[in-house]
Amino acid sequence: MLARDGVFLEDLCPKSHDRRWRGSLHLLTGRRCLYCGNPSQSIDHVKPLSRGGQSVTENCVPACLSCNGKKGDSEVLLWYRRQSFYDPRRAMALKAWMEGDLRLAQRLLVWTTPGEGERDRRLPEPDGAHQTRQATSPLWRWQMAS
């Protein structure tokens, strides 16, 4: 029997694959809404299907029912900036998620939940030799921006 002749469980039951994929998305955010941080009960398409979005990991984020309903088919970053629960760290995590960098998105989300993952949030202790430099000259500002 050749590999191409095999029948895979995912072919027989696509809902099983979809369910595992959705579950893995929820695990990436600690079962929290990516927008507000409340418990997530649904998956939101960042770029809605009605506007040409696809059901891929970079376009689907865990969301609570409230955020998923309020966002509707609006542009995600414009909608998110107008919310009372707007958090720039979550906005950066959302942008990293949309660009496919899930590890960075997870790391940024750790910083948004106080008390959880304190061990991961600790920064390395400075060794005394490192000095921070303020951005005072225009050239330095340009270097920091690029």
N, C-alpha and C positions, 0 to 999 in steps of 0.2 A: 504494500500500500504506500503510495507516495503522499507527500505532505499536502499537495494540492487536492488530493482526494479526500482529505480529512474534513470532518465537520466539527466546527468549534462551537462551544456553548454560546458564545456571543452571537454567532450566526443564528442559532436556534431561538435564543431569548435575548433580543437587543435591550429589553428593559432592564435586565440584570446588569449589563455593562453600563447603561445610563445611570442606574441607581448607585453603582460603585463610584462612578466618576463624580456624581453630585456629592456623595459622601466624602470623597477625598478633598473636594473644594471646601466643604465645611470644616474639615480637619485642619486645613492650612490656616484658617483664621481663628481657630479655637472655638468654632461654632458661634462666632460673633458676626454681626453685620459689619461689613467693611466701611459703611458710611457713618453709622452712629455708635456702634459698639454694643448694641442690644443683642440678645440672642437671635440668631438667624434661623428663619423657617423656610426661606425660599432662595432661589437663584435668580439674580437679575442680569439681564443682558445690558452691558455698558452701552454698546451701540445697539439700539433696539432692532429686532428682526424686521420691523416695518421700514427701517431706514437702511436695510442691507446688512445688518449685523449677522454674525454666524454664531452657532453654538460650539465655540471653542473655548479652551481654558482662559485665554487672554481676554475674551469678551464676556465671560460669565463670572460674576462675583457673588458670594453669599450676602444676602440682605434680609433684613426683617420685613415683615409684610407691610409695615407702615412706609418705610423708605421705598420699597419696590413699587407700591401703589402711588406714592406722591411723585416719584420721578417720572413715571409713565414713559413717554417716548422722547423726552427732552434730552438735550445734550448734557452729559453727566457732570462735567466740571463746572459749567455755568450753573446748573441746578444746585450742585453741592455747595458752591460758594455762597449761595443765598440762604442756606439753612442755618438755624440757630445753633446747631451742634457741630458746625464746621470746625475741623481740626486740620491745620496744615500738614501735620505728620500723616494723618489718614489720607489727605489729598496726594501726598508724595507716594504713599503706599499704593494708592489707586493707580497713579501714573505708572509706577514700576510694574504693577500687575498687568496693565494694558500693554506694556512694552514686552511682556513675557519674562520679566525678572522676578519670579515668585520668591526667591530667597531674600532679595532685598525687600520685597513687600512684607514678608513675614517679619523680618528684622525691624522694619519701621513700625509694624503693628505692635510689637512687643513694647515699644517705647510709649504707646498710647494707652496701655493698660497699667495703671499704677498698682503696685503690690504684687502683680503676677509676673513671674520671671525676673525677680530682682537680681538673681545671680547673673542672668544674661545682660542686664542693663548696666552693670558696673563697668566703668571705663578703666583701662589700664592706668596704674599709678604713674605719674610723670617721674622720670629718673633724675630730674633736677637740671639736666643739660639742655633740655628743650625749652626754648623761649618762644612765646607766641608773639607775632608781629601784627600790629594794627594796620589796617588798610588806610593809609593816609595819603599816599601819592596817587595821582590818576593812573599811572602805569601799574601800580600794585592792584588797584581796583579792576583794571582791565584784565590783568592776569588771573585774578580770582574769578572773574565772570567767564572766562574762556576755558 
